[in-house]
Amino acid sequence: MDRNPSPKRTKSYCFCITRKRLLSLWLALLLLFVAAGLGAYAWLRLQEERSLWEVIEYAKLAVGVLGCILFLIWGLGTAYMAIRDAFFPGRSALAQSIRSQLPCPEEAPDVRELFAMVDQDIEENGLWFDRVAVGKEWVLGDQASFIPRIRVFFGRDETTTRRRGERMITTRILELHILDDRRQHQMTTLRKPRELRALLECISLRAPDALCRPYREYASWCQKSDTEWEDMLREYRVKQGEREMADFKYR
């Protein structure tokens, strides 16, 4: 498979990602539809005579009310983020992830220049794995990660099973998780299982001193104390120095 992007492709990868977020409006509408259904169910239950209700009836009412509130918040939040990312890319999650990794985030350039930094690297050096591109300086997915700042990354490949009526529904979860030197987290969802391993190997080559760990360790890494995190950063610097010294000797 040719992982190099076509040299004729000149459009902004970053703007393309933010515009595609508008597709999430379909999910937002679905969530709001579910909220409306639960709200209607709760309203109809409230119109009933409740003097003979048992605990189970109140539990059903609570499920309707709480479900309506939950799906309403979820739907409105999804719609807001989709519209924000598509029409106000400077405020998008992608722009925020790039800006947060600059030395002085408050002095970051405007969104076009911000995205151009990543686009140029991906155009010239990018290798594509499903929805993720790995350049020399940036990993670009739903968010962007500055490779020199990557400290730990994880590949999640899990299968979950749940029952819906008489059917068992199986879902495969494929995700890339990255923690940088300031413990900032970037996550991208993938669709092709066979691409995940190749993606992790590519990041290991581009960030040779970063740790690639199993996803089952992700929570423990997020919960490490400041002292433990500083110890890891110290080990990273030692490993980086030894590698650079070895590279210098073999030149």
FIKE-968356 format. One line per 8 residues: number of its first residue (from 0); for each residue x, y, z of C-alpha. Coordinates in nm, 3 decimals, always signed. Example, Ala and Ser with C-alpha at 12.3 -4.5 7.8 and 13.67 -1.06 7.14 Angstrom:
REM FIKE-968356
0> +1.230 -0.450 +0.780 ~ +1.367 -0.106 +0.714
REM end
This chain:
REM FIKE-968356
0> +0.000 +0.000 +0.000 ~ +0.135 +0.342 -0.094 ~ +0.117 +0.548 +0.224 ~ +0.256 +0.868 +0.074 ~ -0.005 +1.134 -0.008 ~ -0.037 +1.235 -0.369 ~ +0.198 +1.525 -0.454 ~ -0.091 +1.692 -0.639
8> -0.294 +1.722 -0.321 ~ -0.265 +2.080 -0.204 ~ -0.573 +2.128 +0.011 ~ -0.537 +2.183 +0.381 ~ -0.554 +1.858 +0.571 ~ -0.641 +2.044 +0.889 ~ -0.926 +2.247 +0.739 ~ -1.055 +1.928 +0.579
16> -1.072 +1.761 +0.921 ~ -1.256 +2.053 +1.082 ~ -1.509 +2.075 +0.797 ~ -1.585 +1.704 +0.819 ~ -1.689 +1.759 +1.179 ~ -2.012 +1.899 +1.038 ~ -2.114 +1.539 +0.966 ~ -2.153 +1.495 +1.341
24> -2.475 +1.693 +1.315 ~ -2.645 +1.371 +1.207 ~ -2.542 +1.213 +1.537 ~ -2.659 +1.525 +1.722 ~ -3.000 +1.502 +1.556 ~ -3.027 +1.134 +1.648 ~ -2.940 +1.209 +2.010 ~ -3.193 +1.492 +2.024
32> -3.457 +1.262 +1.872 ~ -3.392 +1.007 +2.147 ~ -3.413 +1.286 +2.406 ~ -3.747 +1.394 +2.264 ~ -3.877 +1.038 +2.279 ~ -3.771 +0.992 +2.640 ~ -3.914 +1.331 +2.728 ~ -4.250 +1.239 +2.571
40> -4.249 +0.908 +2.757 ~ -4.180 +1.084 +3.090 ~ -4.454 +1.342 +3.021 ~ -4.712 +1.074 +2.946 ~ -4.619 +0.888 +3.263 ~ -4.666 +1.206 +3.465 ~ -5.023 +1.236 +3.334 ~ -5.116 +0.898 +3.480
48> -5.278 +0.837 +3.818 ~ -4.985 +0.767 +4.052 ~ -5.164 +0.675 +4.375 ~ -5.122 +0.302 +4.306 ~ -4.773 +0.321 +4.164 ~ -4.507 +0.083 +4.292 ~ -4.134 +0.146 +4.309 ~ -4.078 +0.008 +3.959
56> -4.313 +0.268 +3.811 ~ -4.121 +0.554 +3.971 ~ -3.799 +0.395 +3.850 ~ -3.931 +0.397 +3.491 ~ -4.027 +0.763 +3.526 ~ -3.681 +0.847 +3.660 ~ -3.520 +0.666 +3.365 ~ -3.731 +0.872 +3.125
64> -3.650 +1.205 +3.292 ~ -3.280 +1.141 +3.346 ~ -3.242 +0.985 +3.000 ~ -3.406 +1.288 +2.841 ~ -3.171 +1.526 +3.023 ~ -2.863 +1.316 +2.943 ~ -2.937 +1.278 +2.571 ~ -3.041 +1.643 +2.544
72> -2.707 +1.761 +2.688 ~ -2.518 +1.507 +2.475 ~ -2.700 +1.609 +2.158 ~ -2.663 +1.984 +2.214 ~ -2.294 +1.941 +2.300 ~ -2.231 +1.735 +1.986 ~ -2.412 +1.990 +1.770 ~ -2.220 +2.278 +1.927
80> -1.880 +2.113 +1.869 ~ -1.969 +2.020 +1.511 ~ -2.075 +2.376 +1.423 ~ -1.782 +2.531 +1.614 ~ -1.519 +2.314 +1.443 ~ -1.668 +2.352 +1.094 ~ -1.743 +2.726 +1.093 ~ -1.500 +2.856 +1.356
88> -1.187 +2.642 +1.297 ~ -0.975 +2.870 +1.515 ~ -1.175 +2.745 +1.814 ~ -1.181 +2.381 +1.701 ~ -1.041 +2.093 +1.906 ~ -0.774 +2.046 +1.638 ~ -0.659 +2.409 +1.655 ~ -0.658 +2.396 +2.035
96> -0.444 +2.080 +2.032 ~ -0.186 +2.244 +1.803 ~ -0.185 +2.572 +1.993 ~ -0.146 +2.401 +2.331 ~ +0.181 +2.235 +2.226 ~ +0.357 +2.553 +2.113 ~ +0.617 +2.708 +2.349 ~ +0.392 +3.012 +2.403
104> +0.029 +2.911 +2.326 ~ -0.097 +3.264 +2.404 ~ +0.124 +3.399 +2.124 ~ +0.013 +3.144 +1.864 ~ -0.045 +3.272 +1.507 ~ -0.387 +3.284 +1.341 ~ -0.555 +2.960 +1.244 ~ -0.435 +2.959 +0.880
112> -0.071 +2.986 +0.981 ~ -0.130 +2.742 +1.265 ~ -0.274 +2.479 +1.031 ~ -0.010 +2.551 +0.765 ~ +0.265 +2.434 +1.002 ~ +0.105 +2.092 +1.024 ~ -0.011 +2.078 +0.660 ~ +0.338 +2.143 +0.526
120> +0.491 +1.868 +0.737 ~ +0.223 +1.619 +0.634 ~ +0.246 +1.719 +0.268 ~ +0.624 +1.674 +0.259 ~ +0.678 +1.387 +0.501 ~ +0.341 +1.235 +0.585 ~ +0.274 +0.862 +0.594 ~ -0.094 +0.774 +0.616
128> -0.244 +0.501 +0.831 ~ -0.621 +0.495 +0.798 ~ -0.728 +0.841 +0.926 ~ -0.393 +0.931 +1.082 ~ -0.088 +1.089 +0.916 ~ +0.259 +1.079 +1.068 ~ +0.507 +1.345 +0.954 ~ +0.851 +1.429 +1.088
136> +0.713 +1.678 +1.340 ~ +0.340 +1.612 +1.371 ~ +0.096 +1.324 +1.411 ~ -0.235 +1.438 +1.262 ~ -0.565 +1.271 +1.341 ~ -0.877 +1.412 +1.508 ~ -0.622 +1.617 +1.701 ~ -0.253 +1.688 +1.639
144> +0.049 +1.586 +1.843 ~ +0.393 +1.750 +1.817 ~ +0.628 +1.452 +1.788 ~ +0.918 +1.598 +1.995 ~ +0.675 +1.635 +2.287 ~ +0.536 +1.279 +2.275 ~ +0.634 +1.082 +2.584 ~ +0.393 +0.786 +2.600
152> +0.148 +0.648 +2.344 ~ -0.100 +0.362 +2.342 ~ -0.291 +0.165 +2.083 ~ -0.637 +0.047 +2.185 ~ -0.781 -0.256 +2.007 ~ -1.071 -0.396 +2.205 ~ -1.393 -0.578 +2.126 ~ -1.703 -0.510 +2.333
160> -2.025 -0.712 +2.330 ~ -2.367 -0.599 +2.446 ~ -2.715 -0.743 +2.422 ~ -2.995 -0.561 +2.240 ~ -3.314 -0.756 +2.276 ~ -3.236 -1.108 +2.158 ~ -2.933 -1.001 +1.956 ~ -2.571 -0.971 +2.064
168> -2.396 -0.670 +1.913 ~ -2.017 -0.674 +1.887 ~ -1.821 -0.350 +1.848 ~ -1.448 -0.318 +1.785 ~ -1.281 -0.011 +1.936 ~ -0.966 +0.117 +1.764 ~ -0.798 +0.424 +1.912 ~ -0.461 +0.598 +1.930
176> -0.389 +0.772 +2.262 ~ -0.093 +1.004 +2.314 ~ +0.039 +1.174 +2.628 ~ +0.289 +1.455 +2.578 ~ +0.550 +1.599 +2.813 ~ +0.292 +1.818 +2.986 ~ +0.052 +1.523 +3.028 ~ -0.181 +1.660 +2.764
184> -0.389 +1.389 +2.600 ~ -0.471 +1.354 +2.230 ~ -0.694 +1.077 +2.098 ~ -0.797 +0.964 +1.748 ~ -1.040 +0.690 +1.648 ~ -0.942 +0.455 +1.367 ~ -1.153 +0.230 +1.144 ~ -0.909 -0.029 +1.002
192> -0.768 -0.277 +1.255 ~ -0.464 -0.376 +1.049 ~ -0.348 -0.012 +1.030 ~ -0.312 +0.036 +1.405 ~ +0.001 -0.177 +1.452 ~ +0.175 -0.013 +1.154 ~ +0.082 +0.329 +1.293 ~ +0.234 +0.250 +1.632
200> +0.552 +0.123 +1.468 ~ +0.581 +0.440 +1.260 ~ +0.541 +0.664 +1.566 ~ +0.807 +0.457 +1.743 ~ +1.046 +0.530 +1.456 ~ +0.965 +0.902 +1.449 ~ +0.970 +0.933 +1.831 ~ +1.232 +0.669 +1.924
208> +1.265 +0.778 +2.287 ~ +0.891 +0.776 +2.361 ~ +0.730 +0.476 +2.529 ~ +0.476 +0.260 +2.346 ~ +0.267 +0.086 +2.611 ~ -0.039 -0.145 +2.608 ~ -0.369 +0.037 +2.645 ~ -0.444 -0.147 +2.969
216> -0.176 +0.075 +3.129 ~ -0.332 +0.400 +3.007 ~ -0.531 +0.472 +3.324 ~ -0.231 +0.408 +3.549 ~ -0.018 +0.649 +3.344 ~ -0.284 +0.919 +3.377 ~ -0.293 +0.865 +3.754 ~ +0.083 +0.887 +3.811
224> +0.192 +1.140 +4.070 ~ +0.396 +1.445 +3.978 ~ +0.704 +1.277 +4.122 ~ +0.653 +0.963 +3.914 ~ +0.595 +1.172 +3.602 ~ +0.914 +1.372 +3.663 ~ +1.105 +1.045 +3.705 ~ +0.975 +0.932 +3.366
232> +1.078 +1.262 +3.204 ~ +1.424 +1.227 +3.356 ~ +1.458 +0.875 +3.217 ~ +1.340 +1.005 +2.879 ~ +1.612 +1.272 +2.873 ~ +1.879 +1.017 +2.968 ~ +1.763 +0.778 +2.696 ~ +1.751 +1.062 +2.444
240> +2.102 +1.177 +2.535 ~ +2.245 +0.826 +2.505 ~ +2.084 +0.775 +2.165 ~ +2.205 +1.111 +2.034 ~ +2.557 +1.035 +2.159 ~ +2.551 +0.695 +1.987 ~ +2.427 +0.855 +1.665 ~ +2.707 +1.113 +1.684
248> +2.974 +0.845 +1.725 ~ +2.855 +0.652 +1.421 ~ +2.852 +0.957 +1.191
REM end
